[in-house]
């Protein structure tokens, strides 16, 4: 419920970070069931699939990417308006790295 409220109150794209691959798919399914454009991303996906999902998100074909910490390095997208940590990150450094994806423009 709270996730839907956050997403509903903010325009632009976003990232929802989770700790497990399974949770990335569960949250993605939840968002899609609520008519929100989303995909999941984790290291267990093939390079081809990860690249396609990242490209779709970067080109705004997807609004939200639900990801483990496998997503983030080298990401530079101007309209990222929110980063949600659905679970606590592994470390404070990881938190700052992931949170820094938003508000780059």
Long-range contacts (C-beta under 8 A, 24 or more apart in sequence): 3-27, 3-30, 3-31, 3-84, 3-86, 4-34, 4-36, 6-82, 6-84, 7-31, 7-36, 7-64, 7-82, 10-81, 10-82, 11-81, 12-79, 12-80, 12-81, 12-82, 13-57, 13-60, 13-62, 13-63, 13-64, 13-65, 13-77, 13-79, 13-80, 13-81, 14-63, 14-64, 14-65, 14-80, 14-81, 14-82, 14-83, 14-84, 14-102, 15-64, 15-65, 15-66, 15-67, 15-71, 15-72, 15-80, 15-82, 15-83, 15-84, 15-98, 15-101, 15-102, 16-64, 16-65, 16-66, 16-67, 16-83, 16-84, 16-86, 17-67, 17-68, 17-69, 17-71, 17-83, 17-84, 17-85, 17-86, 17-87, 17-89, 17-98, 18-66, 18-67, 18-68, 18-86, 18-87, 19-68, 19-87, 19-88, 19-89, 19-90, 20-68, 20-87, 21-68, 23-86, 23-87, 24-66, 24-67, 24-68, 25-66, 27-66, 27-86, 28-66, 31-64, 31-66, 36-63, 36-64, 37-61, 37-62, 37-63, 37-64, 38-62, 38-63, 38-64, 38-65, 38-66, 39-64, 39-65, 39-66, 40-65, 40-66, 40-67, 41-65, 41-66, 41-67, 41-68, 41-70, 41-71, 42-67, 42-68, 42-70, 42-71, 43-68, 43-70, 69-94, 69-98, 72-97, 72-98, 72-101, 75-101, 76-104, 77-101, 77-104, 78-104, 78-105, 79-105, 80-104
